[in-house]
Amino acid sequence: MVKERPKCKTGIEGLDNILNGGIPRGNTVLLSGACGSGKTTLGMEFLVNGAKMDENSVLISVTEPSSKVVANLRGFEFFDEMLIKKEKLYLLDMISLYARLGIEKRDYRIEDIDPLIKIIEDIVKKLKVKRLVIDSLTAICHQLETKVRIREFVFNLGKTLSDAGCTSLLISEVSPTGAWGLMPGITYSAYGVEEAIADGIILLGAIERKGYMLRTLHVVKMRGTMHSLAKHILDLTPQGVVLVPLLKWGAESG
């Protein structure tokens, strides 16, 4: 019997039911999927919903400037730009983090990783952050060169966030061959070590039905709570992410 821990409600329709109330507070969760699977949208809805619940929430965007993130979010009804002005939702890009690191160039080196974790820790503590999304972990790990360094980085980052009481989603880009079910074998991360350290894994993929590719969500593991192992259809709507059990969707669609 799993001892249930206090939960961080995602506020996403269907996901809190799958997770028996939400993500256990302080968990570091790998949000994995191929390009176009809905990772960024799900991560942002998690943050926006947290901000609406009066929980300071932060996005660290590694590959896009924060202005582009805001422009993309304006297409969703769940997004409220006033949350940024009220300093409940913070959108940080690497340019702002480079400034904190004292780096002018747009690339960072292996020796910059430990200071990067320290800066993230300082941000979490200073802003009293309860929710954090890094988009993407893969882009950071790409600089680390070896699996040993990647394992060390993910472990130290996860411990830092957990110790601060921050619930985090680390977005992981994976090959379509595994995540989208096009070939045998499932991949949860780009380097094969991140998933062993993470407290949870949420895998976004796709299946083919009647000539259409349908997005799917599957909670592979989540420490600290019971959860459904069923695969769900993930629909990206103007309202945000909507999840429907795969069997129920099949029955309703005929």
C-alpha positions as CSV (number, residue, x, y, z in Angstrom):
1,M,0.0,0.0,0.0
2,V,1.5,3.3,-1.1
3,K,1.4,6.0,1.6
4,E,-0.2,9.0,0.0
5,R,1.7,12.3,0.3
6,P,0.3,15.9,0.1
7,K,-0.6,16.6,-3.5
8,C,0.0,19.4,-6.0
9,K,-3.1,19.6,-8.1
10,T,-2.4,20.1,-11.8
11,G,-5.8,21.5,-12.4
12,I,-5.8,19.7,-15.8
13,E,-9.0,18.0,-16.7
14,G,-8.6,14.3,-16.1
15,L,-5.0,14.3,-15.0
16,D,-5.6,14.8,-11.3
17,N,-8.0,11.8,-11.4
18,I,-5.3,9.7,-13.1
19,L,-2.8,10.7,-10.3
20,N,-5.3,10.1,-7.5
21,G,-5.5,13.8,-6.6
22,G,-2.4,15.3,-8.2
23,I,1.4,15.1,-8.2
24,P,3.0,14.4,-4.8
25,R,4.5,17.7,-3.6
26,G,8.2,18.0,-4.2
27,N,8.3,15.3,-6.9
28,T,10.5,15.8,-9.9
29,V,8.6,14.5,-12.9
30,L,10.0,13.7,-16.4
31,L,7.4,14.9,-19.0
32,S,8.5,13.0,-22.1
33,G,7.4,13.0,-25.7
34,A,8.2,13.6,-29.3
35,C,7.9,17.0,-31.0
36,G,4.2,18.0,-31.2
37,S,3.0,15.6,-28.5
38,G,1.7,18.5,-26.2
39,K,4.5,18.6,-23.6
40,T,4.9,22.4,-23.6
41,T,1.2,23.1,-23.5
42,L,0.6,20.6,-20.6
43,G,3.6,22.1,-18.7
44,M,2.4,25.6,-19.1
45,E,-1.2,24.8,-18.1
46,F,0.3,23.2,-15.0
47,L,2.1,26.4,-14.2
48,V,-0.8,28.8,-15.0
49,N,-3.2,26.7,-12.9
50,G,-0.7,26.8,-10.0
51,A,-0.5,30.6,-10.3
52,K,-4.3,30.8,-10.2
53,M,-4.2,28.8,-7.0
54,D,-1.8,31.4,-5.5
55,E,1.3,29.3,-6.0
56,N,4.3,31.1,-7.5
57,S,5.1,29.2,-10.7
58,V,8.2,29.5,-13.0
59,L,9.0,28.4,-16.5
60,I,12.7,28.2,-17.5
61,S,12.6,28.2,-21.3
62,V,15.9,26.9,-22.7
63,T,15.2,27.0,-26.4
64,E,12.7,29.9,-26.9
65,P,12.7,33.6,-25.7
66,S,10.0,34.3,-23.1
67,S,8.3,36.7,-25.5
68,K,7.6,33.8,-27.9
69,V,6.3,31.7,-25.1
70,V,3.8,34.4,-24.2
71,A,2.7,34.8,-27.9
72,N,2.0,31.1,-28.1
73,L,0.1,31.0,-24.8
74,R,-2.3,33.8,-26.0
75,G,-4.0,31.2,-28.1
76,F,-5.3,29.3,-25.1
77,E,-8.2,30.4,-22.9
78,F,-6.5,29.1,-19.7
79,F,-3.8,31.7,-20.0
80,D,-4.1,35.0,-18.1
81,E,-1.4,37.5,-18.8
82,M,-2.3,39.3,-15.6
83,L,-0.6,36.5,-13.6
84,I,2.7,37.7,-15.0
85,K,2.0,41.3,-14.0
86,K,0.9,40.1,-10.5
87,E,4.2,38.2,-10.2
88,K,2.5,34.8,-9.7
89,L,3.8,33.4,-13.0
90,Y,7.4,34.0,-14.1
91,L,8.6,33.2,-17.6
92,L,12.4,33.1,-17.7
93,D,14.6,32.3,-20.7
94,M,18.3,31.5,-21.0
95,I,19.2,35.1,-21.8
96,S,18.2,36.1,-18.3
97,L,19.9,33.1,-16.8
98,Y,23.1,33.8,-18.8
99,A,23.1,37.3,-17.3
100,R,22.9,35.8,-13.8
101,L,25.8,33.4,-14.7
102,G,27.8,36.3,-16.1
103,I,28.0,34.7,-19.5
104,E,27.6,36.7,-22.7
105,K,27.6,33.9,-25.2
106,R,24.5,31.8,-25.9
107,D,26.3,28.6,-25.2
108,Y,27.3,27.3,-21.8
109,R,30.0,24.8,-20.8
110,I,30.1,21.8,-18.5
111,E,31.7,23.9,-15.8
112,D,28.7,26.3,-15.9
113,I,26.2,23.5,-14.9
114,D,26.8,23.6,-11.1
115,P,26.4,27.4,-11.0
116,L,23.2,27.0,-13.1
117,I,21.7,24.7,-10.4
118,K,22.7,27.2,-7.8
119,I,21.0,30.0,-9.7
120,I,17.8,27.9,-10.1
121,E,17.9,27.2,-6.4
122,D,18.3,30.9,-5.6
123,I,15.3,31.7,-7.9
124,V,13.1,29.1,-6.3
125,K,14.0,30.4,-2.8
126,K,13.8,34.1,-3.5
127,L,10.5,33.9,-5.4
128,K,9.1,31.2,-3.1
129,V,8.4,29.0,-6.1
130,K,6.0,26.0,-5.7
131,R,6.0,24.9,-9.3
132,L,8.7,24.8,-11.9
133,V,8.9,23.6,-15.5
134,I,12.2,23.4,-17.5
135,D,11.6,23.3,-21.3
136,S,13.7,21.4,-22.1
137,L,15.9,19.3,-19.9
138,T,17.2,17.6,-23.1
139,A,18.7,20.9,-24.4
140,I,20.6,21.3,-21.1
141,C,21.8,17.7,-21.0
142,H,23.1,18.0,-24.6
143,Q,26.0,20.1,-23.3
144,L,27.1,17.6,-20.7
145,E,28.7,15.1,-23.1
146,T,28.6,12.0,-20.8
147,K,25.9,10.0,-19.1
148,V,27.8,10.3,-15.8
149,R,27.5,14.1,-15.9
150,I,23.9,14.0,-17.0
151,R,23.0,11.6,-14.1
152,E,24.8,13.9,-11.6
153,F,23.1,17.0,-13.0
154,V,19.6,15.5,-12.9
155,F,20.1,14.0,-9.4
156,N,21.4,17.3,-8.0
157,L,18.7,19.4,-9.7
158,G,16.0,17.1,-8.5
159,K,17.3,17.1,-4.9
160,T,17.6,20.8,-4.9
161,L,14.1,21.3,-6.0
162,S,12.6,18.7,-3.7
163,D,14.5,20.1,-0.7
164,A,12.9,23.5,-1.5
165,G,9.4,21.9,-1.7
166,C,9.1,22.7,-5.4
167,T,7.1,20.3,-7.6
168,S,8.8,20.2,-11.1
169,L,8.2,19.0,-14.6
170,L,11.3,18.4,-16.6
171,I,10.5,18.3,-20.3
172,S,12.3,15.5,-22.2
173,E,12.5,15.3,-26.0
174,V,12.4,11.7,-27.2
175,S,12.5,10.0,-30.6
176,P,9.1,9.5,-32.3
177,T,10.0,5.8,-32.9
178,G,9.5,5.1,-29.2
179,A,7.1,7.7,-27.9
180,W,4.8,7.6,-30.8
181,G,4.6,3.9,-31.0
182,L,6.0,3.6,-34.5
183,M,8.6,1.0,-33.6
184,P,9.0,-1.6,-30.8
185,G,10.6,-0.3,-27.6
186,I,9.7,2.8,-25.6
187,T,12.1,5.6,-24.8
188,Y,11.5,7.9,-21.9
189,S,14.5,10.2,-22.3
190,A,17.1,11.3,-24.8
191,Y,20.1,9.8,-22.9
192,G,18.5,6.8,-21.0
193,V,19.5,7.9,-17.5
194,E,17.1,10.7,-16.6
195,E,14.1,8.4,-16.0
196,A,15.9,6.3,-13.3
197,I,16.4,9.4,-11.2
198,A,13.0,11.1,-11.7
199,D,10.2,10.6,-9.2
200,G,7.7,10.3,-11.9
201,I,7.4,9.8,-15.7
202,I,4.5,11.1,-17.8
203,L,4.8,9.8,-21.4
204,L,3.1,11.6,-24.2
205,G,2.8,9.6,-27.4
206,A,0.3,8.8,-30.2
207,I,-1.7,5.9,-31.7
208,E,-3.3,5.5,-35.1
209,R,-7.1,5.1,-35.2
210,K,-9.0,4.9,-38.5
211,G,-6.3,6.8,-40.3
212,Y,-5.9,9.5,-37.7
213,M,-3.0,10.0,-35.3
214,L,-4.3,10.6,-31.8
215,R,-2.2,12.0,-29.0
216,T,-1.9,9.9,-25.8
217,L,-0.9,10.3,-22.2
218,H,0.4,7.5,-19.9
219,V,1.7,7.8,-16.4
220,V,4.5,5.3,-16.3
221,K,5.5,5.9,-12.6
222,M,4.8,8.3,-9.8
223,R,6.4,7.9,-6.4
224,G,4.2,8.8,-3.4
225,T,0.8,8.0,-4.9
226,M,-1.3,5.3,-6.5
227,H,-2.1,6.2,-10.1
228,S,-3.9,4.8,-13.1
229,L,-1.8,2.8,-15.6
230,A,-4.4,3.2,-18.3
231,K,-3.5,5.1,-21.5
232,H,-5.6,8.2,-22.2
233,I,-6.4,10.2,-25.3
234,L,-4.9,13.7,-25.0
235,D,-6.8,16.4,-26.8
236,L,-5.4,19.9,-27.2
237,T,-8.3,22.3,-27.2
238,P,-8.6,26.1,-27.0
239,Q,-9.4,25.6,-23.3
240,G,-6.2,23.5,-22.8
241,V,-5.5,19.8,-22.3
242,V,-8.4,17.4,-22.1
243,L,-7.9,13.7,-21.2
244,V,-10.3,10.9,-22.0
245,P,-9.8,7.2,-21.2
246,L,-8.8,5.4,-24.4
247,L,-11.5,2.7,-24.0
248,K,-14.2,5.4,-23.4
249,W,-13.1,7.3,-26.4
250,G,-13.3,4.2,-28.6
251,A,-16.8,3.5,-27.4
252,E,-18.0,7.0,-28.0
253,S,-16.4,7.4,-31.4
254,G,-17.9,4.1,-32.6
